Amino acid sequence: MAASEHKRYAGMWVFPEASQITRDVAGKMAATPRVLPLVLTGAGLLFVLGIVGFIARAVDDGFDDYMDWGYYAAIFSFIFMFSGAAPLAAVAFRLTKSHWRRPLSRISELFAVLGILSTVMLIPLLFVMPPINNAGWPGPGAEEMELRRTIWFEVPFGAPLTWDILGLVFLTVCGLGILWLSALPDLAECRLTATGFRRKIYNFLAGHWFGTKRQWNTQKAGLAMLGAFYFMLLIFVQFVIVSDYAMSLVPGWKDSILPPIYTLTSLQSSLGAILVILYILRRWGGYEEYIGISTFWSASKILLGLTLLWIYHTFAFFITFWFGRLEVEQNIIKYLFVESYGGIFLANLIFGFAIPFLILLWNPVRKTAWGPALAGLSAVAAAFLFNIRIFVGSFNAGDIFDIGLSKVPAATYPDVWDVFMVIGGLGAALFIYLLATKIIPILSVWETKEGAKYQKMGTLIKGEYLILAKPE
């Protein structure tokens, strides 16, 4: 049966022959759309601009003053935020044995390759960050050995920088392990048709996978174990990143709600990015036969829940400081919410809550492909604004050894090198992700074929219905 002849029920596609899926996806992967080289070239050029901006910033300002690196920290955090949380979609929805998640599993797992980019981008920030104590600090009172407020004590093992980089490295390795273990069956199939150097790559990646029952059971157990570790590592790394590179740089900022807001923003933006990619693949990538409306419909409900959780925690953060009425709390609200970065915060509210909520509020819109994708794109834009506001603001808040934020600093605007680094970071993320899709199928073929075996058509009275089963 041709791909165009596949039947659709309740937004899900029915595939009578699993072998057709393998041939069809392999053909799509081998073919190179005309627009892909253009997008790769454009992303590569942006990547180069980012490198130029980074080198220029390092030459002009060096690594002595962390305030010059606020926009670099913001784009690092943005890339880490949505790419780090994305693999959780595959982990969580695979655990619940949901049929609708099959088209998005590999899309979410492929974001693990961006962990390499995040790790590399973190290294310069290790040299930029000021020490916990003010030994050698050029500001006043250095002889008094003051300690700035952080989540760390003056303990050995190089806290906090050692723990930051080790946490991100372990998270990246765990994410790549999930991607490799999940893609093993598809890589083994790719090596059957690949030639030349690509065949050597697939032979190396697929190893001794032959699809035995023992190998399938090992893969299942491995994915569950790595998924659990990934979740724990992600929450820890997100906590230390937002605490060390944001909250600790604002004198007197003590808040237990910011880390959960950071995590919720990452979950919302990562699911939004996945929905955008799903829509692109369905609309222009030739994968409409495999990406049904049920995927968008089901994921949109989760995105709506994350949106409501985000606005709740944002309100809780704001109202706590509002009623606290301490000078430092009032200044933080004025700085990050009302005055200096008030415009960005308003845009953050619009893109992070108002637009997704109004789109996803209506069930007829949720049951389309474009509605959840548009809401997801808005959530990604909101995450970008969130990182600009929080990290640029934190890096330019003033004397970190002050007892509290005694005045409201002005907003810091980007110069040309900041712009280069921001667009370069986005280009690098897009470039690396697209390259990964040329090696690993962007659709999980084995999960799609597995789903085809768990569904059949049945009749009841005069109606024909799709019957779905769950494994085990």
Order of alpha helices (4+ residues) and beta strands (2+ residues): beta-beta-alpha-alpha-alpha-alpha-alpha-alpha-alpha-alpha-alpha-alpha-alpha-alpha-alpha-alpha-alpha-alpha-alpha-alpha-beta-beta
